[in-house]
Amino acid sequence: MSGCWNIHFFTQSNSHFPGVPMKRLSSGFVPLVRIDPRGPVTLRRQLYECFRRSIAEGHLRPGQRVPSTRSLAKELKVSRTPVICAYEQLQAEGYLRTIRGAGTCIATSISGSIANRGLNGRALGRRTEARRPSRRVMQLMALPDESQRPIAGPFRVSLPALDSFPQRPWARWVSRHARHASLEDMAYGDPMGYPQLRESISEYLGAVRGVRCDADQIMVTSGSQQGLLTALRALLEPGDAVWVEDPGYPGAHRALALEGCEAVPVPIDHEGLIVEAGMARNPSARAAYVTPSHQYPMGMSLSANRRIQLLNWAQRSDAWILEDDYDSEYRFGPQPIASLQGLDTTDRVIYIGTFSKVLLPALRMGYLVVPKDLLGAFRATRDAMDIFAPTLYQRVLTDMLREGHFARHIRRMRVIYAERRERFIAALERQFRNEIEIVSAEAGLHLVLLLPAGIDDKLLARRLNDSNIACVALSACCLQRPERGGLILGYGGVPPHGIDGAVRRLGKLLREFDQS
Ligand SMILES: Cc1ncc(COP(=O)(O)O)c(C=O)c1O
């Protein structure tokens, strides 16, 4: 199509514009500007229509900055006059607004009318059966909302002590690698991960968790959620049944729903997953997802007897065990508990680990330990997903592990969490005396308050979250209705000076709820 230009170009943020709402619209691409200088329609008209359509369709949003007439004319290689004329007309009709000395932006006054009529109107018109998401995603979306992580407030579950994270050294380590990244570091990497990091992780797992593996069995993942998804994709078919602990980790329920697998709820007791109950419910399940070191959310560890039963079942039925070892670094008692993978002599266990609790959830780094005969399958699966984990952070983690910072960080954090846990339990006991039962192992970063029978824990959790006490209802982790509801409360992310006040507020809100 000779003589036609399709040009994308950048705009700047509008945040410094006087009179434009402070809500910052990100700077970004202006949608396609397509003109034909030799066509029958004048350039001025083409430009005018192009902008008007982009605004109506919502590609250009109210408040967003547009390029100056000079730079647009330069980009399009046309004279400035038609651009000025088009802008003047758009301005006269209220689409554009010029602020002297600052530039031209899409008028904010059109937000409720033209913009909505454009994009949303079109989408509504086309909403048919064929636009439904996949059945698997509908299954995913049908899971209880309460299982989603709340965003703010004390007692947020799954949060480490971000206030004690060594931010300055971290910034130094990251910038060291960002500044000195080699050409190789900036290119595509290995789907299994950065070799030196895999080496360090395998040494760490062998020494501290009793995991039996070589470096080549480690796959670096984007957190344990991706590790679990990768394992499900590599090993299972849609429709396959998978045992899950009940109550159990909602993130695993979501992963199974997304992969179209059937979650088979298996009850737990003080020894963890009741293997016999699993065999009674579905002996031919293809896998079991378990948290043997620190059951999520109830906290017990899987007894030695149950570990043997589970491994025997997996061997007999050719099933896989997905071992999620999400926070085992933090045990405060004398006895660290070795991994289930270390007991497995038949390569049925896929070990899933994460740096989310031990460092930062925002890092999105974790790892899998993959049986040797499955390495090809896992590598191919990962290559088809997101190819590999970001090299920069893999290199930073390698240094942390090799130079001893990681081990020091864990030792330091263990002291911090033990103190927070002790203080939290003391405050709860003072606040509630015998009214409420506390379920807490000497491990991890959260505990469970069991509520008296008959209390709707989801409703209570919603009320608490609305009042900035961030907790999760126990029943949101259950696939079968529990006898008693409860609240899962994270103490890892609450600084000690905030604990007593937050527990008093929790007590007040619980009493108000009880009386309502
Ligand atoms: C049981 C369990 N597994 C895994 C994770 C961590 O997930 P990720 O590594 O994807 O952040 C959590 C965090 O809350 C968890 O509770």
PDBQT file of the ligand as one rigid body, heavy atoms in Angstrom, charges set to zero:
ROOT
HETATM    1  C1  LIG A 601       0.288 -23.340  50.968  1.00  0.00    +0.000 C 
HETATM    2  C2  LIG A 601       0.980 -22.259  50.199  1.00  0.00    +0.000 A 
HETATM    3  N1  LIG A 601       1.725 -22.577  49.140  1.00  0.00    +0.000 NA
HETATM    4  C3  LIG A 601       2.397 -21.634  48.452  1.00  0.00    +0.000 A 
HETATM    5  C4  LIG A 601       2.334 -20.309  48.805  1.00  0.00    +0.000 A 
HETATM    6  C5  LIG A 601       3.180 -19.288  48.088  1.00  0.00    +0.000 C 
HETATM    7  O1  LIG A 601       2.837 -19.127  46.811  1.00  0.00    +0.000 OA
HETATM    8  P1  LIG A 601       3.800 -18.345  45.783  1.00  0.00    +0.000 P 
HETATM    9  O2  LIG A 601       5.160 -18.967  45.870  1.00  0.00    +0.000 OA
HETATM   10  O3  LIG A 601       3.143 -18.607  44.484  1.00  0.00    +0.000 OA
HETATM   11  O4  LIG A 601       3.819 -16.926  46.199  1.00  0.00    +0.000 OA
HETATM   12  C6  LIG A 601       1.555 -19.930  49.850  1.00  0.00    +0.000 A 
HETATM   13  C7  LIG A 601       1.463 -18.512  50.166  1.00  0.00    +0.000 C 
HETATM   14  O5  LIG A 601       0.623 -18.069  50.791  1.00  0.00    +0.000 OA
HETATM   15  C8  LIG A 601       0.863 -20.920  50.579  1.00  0.00    +0.000 A 
HETATM   16  O6  LIG A 601       0.130 -20.577  51.628  1.00  0.00    +0.000 OA
ENDROOT
TORSDOF 0
